[in-house]
Amino acid sequence: MACTLLQEQGYHHTTMDHIAHQAGMSKKTLYLFFPSKRNLIEQLILEELFPPFTPAPHPHESLESQLRLMIFQMADIFLCEKRLSLLRTIIGETNRSPSIQQLMTELFHLAGSKTNIQNWLQAQKEAGTLTFANATDAADHLFGLTIGGPMLSRLAHCGAARNKADLQRYLEEGLRIFLHGCTPLPLS
């Protein structure tokens, strides 16, 4: 309900009164759950844009299989139309509201520090199976080579959603390029 109001009316025009009314509760009851509109929007964004992503690749599988599992799980999460629609709204709001800009900066930092893909990449670096300077940057490169293009295309409405087979081919190619660039060269 808050998500729909935010998308329809924007952050500044969505009030706690509107949200309480849509939820079928009093504003006083709503304030028992959320001490402020910012807190409610923060929770909404964390839950809707940054759902828990805890991939659990099996160590006995190949490096490529582990990475494929994580990327395909991320694609399912980040390319969901409901999530993309909310993200479009938030992007629009950041241009009008410094408080939303600050909130998004804080939440992206918080969400980025919780992603297990960075931990997985760091573990691969430490094991010597992948080489790169920084796990955070490597995760950003991986995202850009795989999910980033389709996501940006859908966010900006500059391309139709890829069908499942085309998306899979695109993700596989991005994975291949990433792994080629990060696989240590054999010693001669």
N, C-alpha and C positions, 0 to 999 in steps of 0.2 A: 504494500500500500504506500509506504513512504517512497519507495523506488518509483512507482508510477507518478506520484505527485511531483517528485523531483524532476522527472523527465517531462512532465506536462507544464509545470509552472516555474521551474528553476529553483535554485537554492533560496534566494531572497524572498520570493513570493510564496514559498511553501512555509506555512507556519505550524507551530505545534498544535494550534486549534484545528487546522485542516487535517493534520495527521491523526489526531485523536478522534475527530469526527469520522474519518474514513475507517479507522480501526474499531469504531463502535465503543469507545471508552471516553471517559472524561479526561480533560487536559491534566487534571491533578493526578489521575492514575498513570497517565503516560509519563509524567515527570517522576513518578516513583521508579520507573524502569530506566529513564534517560534524564539525567539532570539538566541537559541542555539540548538545543537543536543540533549544535555542533557534535555533541557526543552521539546523538542518534544517527546523524549522517556518517560520522566516523565508523560506527558499528556497521551500518548499511554497506559502506564502501568496503570495509574489511571482509565482510561476509560474502558480498556479491562479486567484488572485483578480485579479491585475494583469498579465494577459498583455500583451505589447507591442502597443500600438495606435498605429500610424503611418499614419493616413489620408493618402492622397495625392490630394486633389481636383485636378482639372484646371482650371487658371486660366482656360481658354477657356470653361468651362461657367458657367452663371448662378450667382450667389451662392446662390440657393435650391437648385439642383442639387448644388452642392458640399456645402452643409450637410446636405442629405438623405442623401447618400452617407455622410457621417461618422456621422450619427445612426443610420442603419440598420445600419452596421457595428458601432457600439457596442451596439445592441440585440441583435444576434446574440451578442456576447460576454457582455454582462451578464445576459441573460435565459436563459442556458443553465442547465438544472436542476442539473447537476453543480456549477456555480459557486455557484448559489443555496443548495444544500444545505451546501456547505462554509462559506459566509458565515453561514448560520444557526448552525452549530456554533461558529464564531469569535465571533459575537455573544453566544452563551450563555457562552462561556469568558471573555469580557471582564468579565462580571458577577462571576465567581468569582476572577479572577486579575489582580492589578495588573500583573504582568509582561506578560501578553497584552494588556492595555489599552495599556500603554506601547508595545509592539511594533506594535500596530495604528495607533496615532497616528503613529509614525515611518514606517510603511509607506504610510499614506494620504498623508502629506506628500510622501514620496519619489515615489509613483506620480502624485500630482497635479502635481508639478513636471515630470514627463516627458510629460504628455499634449500631443499636437500640436494638439488642438482649441483649447487656450488660445493657442498660438502663432498659429494660423490666425485666431482672433478678434482677437488683438492686431494682426495684419497688416491685417485689415479695418478696424479702428479707425484705424490710422495712414493707411490709404488713403482714409479718409472715407466708406467704404461702409456702415459700421455705427457707431452711437454708443452708448456706455455708459461708465461711469466706470472700470471695472476688468475686465480680461479674465478673471481668476480668478472673480470674482463672476458675470460674464456666463456663463461655462462652467457654474457651479453652477445659475444660473437656467435655462439651456438644458436641462441634465440633468433638473432638476425638472419642467419643462414637457413633457418627452418621456419618457424612460426611467424617471424616478424613480417615477411613480405605478404603472405595471405591475410594477416591481421590488419596491416596498414591498408591494404587494398579494400578490405571489407569496411574498415572504419571510415574511410574517405569515400566510400561508394564509387570507387573508380574501377572496380572489377567485380564480376559476378563471383559468387562463392564457388570454389572448385568442387567438383564432384569427389566422392570418396577416393576413387582410383587416381585421379589427377593430384589430389592433395597428398596421397601416399607417395606417389612418384616424386613430387616436389620435396617432401620431407626426407625421403631416402637420399635424394641428390644432395641436399644440404648436409645431412649426416655424413655422407661419403666425403664431401669437401672438408668438413670440420675434422674428421678423423685423419684424412690424408695430411692435413696441415699440422696436426698435433701428435701424430705417431712418431716416436723417436726413430731416427735412421739407424739401421743395423751397424754395429761396429765392424770395420774392415780389418 
